[in-house]
Amino acid sequence: MEECSENIDVVDFCHPSLLQLIDYDKKNNTLHAHTLYSYLMNNKSKAKTALALNISRNTLIYRINQINKIIKKDLSDENFAFKLLFSYKVLEFAGEEDNVFGRKNTPMVHETRG
C-alpha cells in the first residue's frame, strides 16, 4: 500500500458506494459511514453493533435501512461487504478517518469485546 501511495491516490481504491455514503454524511450531518463500519466490524451482528454504538437495536435497524437506501446496494452480499471493509482500511491508511466519521480522534475500531 505504501508503494502504491507514492504514485497514485490510494483513495481511488475505495468503493464508490462508501465514498457516496461519506459524502451524504458530510452534506446531512449524519454518521452513517461510522455506523456501517461498526456493523461490518461486528460481523453484521445487530445486537453487537447496537451495543458497541450505545444505541437501541431499532435505531440501528433504521440506520441500516437508511444506508441501504443511500448506497442502493445489498449489505448481505459478502463480496460487497469485503470491498467496503477494504475501503475503510484504505481510508485508515490514507489518514482519512476524519472524512469517515466527521470529527477528529474518533477511533476506527468499533467492536464489542468478548
C-alpha positions, 0 to 999 in steps of 0.5 A: 500500500505504501508503494502504491501511495507514492504514485497514485491516490490510494483513495481511488481504491475505495468503493464508490458506494462508501465514498457516496455514503461519506459524502451524504454524511458530510452534506446531512450531518449524519454518521452513517459511514461510522455506523456501517463500519461498526456493523461490518466490524461486528460481523453484521451482528445487530445486537453487537453493533447496537451495543458497541454504538450505545444505541437501541437495536431499532435505531440501528435497524433504521440506520441500516435501512437508511444506508441501504437506501443511500448506497442502493446496494445489498449489505448481505452480499459478502463480496460487497461487504469485503470491498467496503471493509477494504475501503475503510482500511484504505481510508485508515491508511490514507489518514482519512478517518476524519472524512469517515466519521466527521470529527477528529480522534474518533477511533476506527475500531468499533467492536464489542469485546468478548 
